[in-house]
């Protein structure tokens, strides 16, 4: 992430935490932090980032087990929002607190889940942060995730009625010796003759969504708003239960 992006993100995080209705306890629970000390913990950037990293690793381990067909045993695997909702929440938290080390792997899995559910626009929205969080050539695993996201975009565009754009990206994959079905691998690995991620998120200026926006810092607010909506529904349900 560039210095300009980091500077732009800081007031966004400060503004989010300053909101009187910010769901500190709910976000803390999602990150494995004791809700009793949620506000103090989440205002400590280092502690929040450490929690995000730990929760992200737990998510990846649990999702590996799920994809291997093993029964869920961990708390994250038993979460009713697992895997897709948990992954989306972790991407949102990672963007808000600028803790993106595992975003490429998590966002790719979320994008795949949405594609397999037929939600092409949501899938494309999560392809963007996979690639935006990768420093080309630094990590072979991240390069593979970025190229896998690019290969998934071909399938998304083919199904969503953009064959010319899909063909343009497919040619770019072939030029870099990247398998067109790389996204189907649970743990994508580039062949030896493939090139490192070239850093261009979308060939020919292809937008990730019909409204031409990728997942941005503003989308983090959507994530927070969804948490608030869930919290309000839980409170309403609890109130109805007490009334009954």
TAPEJO-V609558 format. One record per pair of residues at least 4 apart in sequence whose C-alpha atoms are under 7 Angstrom apart, sorted by sequence separation. I is the first residue (numbers start at 1). J is the second residue. D is the distance in whole Angstrom. If there is no record, write none. Layout:
I:J:D, I:J:D
This chain:
1:5:6, 2:6:6, 3:7:6, 4:8:6, 5:9:6, 6:10:6, 9:13:6, 10:14:6, 11:15:6, 12:16:6, 13:17:6, 14:18:6, 15:19:6, 23:27:6, 24:28:6, 25:29:6, 26:30:6, 27:31:6, 28:32:6, 29:33:6, 34:38:6, 37:41:6, 38:42:6, 39:43:6, 40:44:7, 44:48:6, 45:49:6, 46:50:6, 47:51:6, 48:52:6, 49:53:6, 50:54:6, 51:55:6, 52:56:6, 53:57:6, 54:58:6, 55:59:6, 56:60:6, 57:61:6, 58:62:6, 59:63:6, 60:64:6, 61:65:6, 62:66:6, 63:67:6, 64:68:6, 65:69:6, 66:70:6, 73:77:6, 74:78:6, 75:79:6, 78:82:7, 81:85:5, 82:86:5, 83:87:6, 84:88:6, 85:89:6, 86:90:6, 87:91:6, 88:92:6, 89:93:6, 90:94:6, 91:95:6, 92:96:6, 93:97:6, 94:98:6, 95:99:6, 102:106:6, 103:107:6, 104:108:6, 105:109:7, 106:110:6, 107:111:6, 108:112:6, 109:113:6, 110:114:6, 111:115:6, 112:116:6, 113:117:6, 114:118:6, 115:119:5, 119:123:6, 120:124:6, 121:125:6, 122:126:7, 123:127:6, 124:128:7, 126:130:7, 127:131:7, 128:132:6, 129:133:6, 130:134:7, 139:143:6, 140:144:6, 141:145:6, 142:146:6, 143:147:6, 144:148:6, 145:149:6, 146:150:6, 147:151:6, 148:152:6, 149:153:6, 150:154:7, 152:156:6, 153:157:6, 154:158:6, 155:159:6, 156:160:6, 157:161:6, 158:162:6, 162:166:6, 163:167:6, 164:168:6, 165:169:6, 166:170:6, 167:171:6, 168:172:6, 169:173:6, 170:174:6, 171:175:6, 172:176:6, 173:177:6, 174:178:6, 190:194:6, 202:206:5, 208:212:6, 209:213:6, 215:219:6, 219:223:6, 220:224:6, 221:225:6, 222:226:6, 223:227:6, 224:228:6, 225:229:6, 226:230:6, 227:231:6, 228:232:6, 229:233:6, 230:234:6, 231:235:6, 232:236:6, 233:237:6, 234:238:6, 235:239:6, 236:240:6, 237:241:6, 238:242:6, 239:243:6, 240:244:6, 1:6:7, 17:22:6, 28:33:5, 29:34:7, 33:38:7, 65:70:5, 66:71:7, 72:77:5, 73:78:7, 77:82:6, 81:86:6, 94:99:5, 95:100:7, 114:119:5, 115:120:5, 157:162:5, 158:163:5, 173:178:5, 183:188:7, 202:207:7, 207:212:5, 208:213:7, 209:214:7, 16:22:7, 28:34:7, 29:35:6, 41:47:6, 42:48:5, 66:72:7, 72:78:6, 76:82:7, 94:100:6, 114:120:7, 137:143:7, 157:163:6, 173:179:7, 182:188:6, 207:213:7, 208:214:6, 28:35:6, 41:48:6, 136:143:6, 173:180:7, 114:122:6, 115:123:5, 134:142:6, 157:165:7, 158:166:6, 114:123:5, 157:166:5, 25:35:5, 28:38:6, 170:180:7, 112:123:7, 91:103:6, 111:123:4, 154:166:5, 178:190:7, 25:38:5, 111:124:7, 24:38:6, 62:76:7, 24:39:6, 62:77:6, 111:126:5, 131:146:5, 154:169:6, 91:107:7, 110:126:7, 111:127:6, 130:146:6, 154:170:6, 177:193:6, 178:194:6, 59:76:6, 177:194:5, 108:126:7, 176:194:6, 177:195:7, 32:51:7, 87:106:6, 107:126:6, 108:127:6, 130:149:7, 176:195:5, 31:51:6, 63:83:7, 107:127:7, 31:52:6, 88:110:7, 107:129:7, 108:130:6, 127:149:5, 32:55:7, 87:110:6, 107:130:6, 31:55:6, 104:129:7, 84:110:5, 104:130:4, 103:130:6, 104:131:7, 84:113:6, 104:133:6, 124:153:7, 151:180:5, 103:133:7, 104:134:7, 151:181:6, 151:182:6, 152:183:5, 151:183:6, 100:133:6, 56:90:7, 148:182:5, 149:183:6, 169:203:6, 148:183:4, 120:156:6, 108:145:7, 104:142:6, 105:145:6, 120:160:7, 148:188:7, 104:145:6, 108:149:6, 52:94:7, 145:188:6, 144:188:6, 144:189:6, 56:102:7, 144:190:6, 49:97:6, 141:189:7, 49:99:6, 147:197:6, 146:197:7, 45:97:7, 143:196:6, 143:197:5, 137:196:5, 136:196:7, 137:197:6, 136:197:5, 136:198:6, 136:199:6, 132:201:7, 131:201:6, 128:201:7, 128:208:6, 13:96:6, 125:208:6, 13:97:7, 124:208:5, 125:209:6, 124:209:6, 128:214:6, 129:215:6, 128:215:6, 121:209:6, 125:214:6, 126:215:7, 125:215:6, 96:220:6, 92:220:5, 92:223:6, 1:133:7, 89:223:7, 23:228:6, 9:217:7
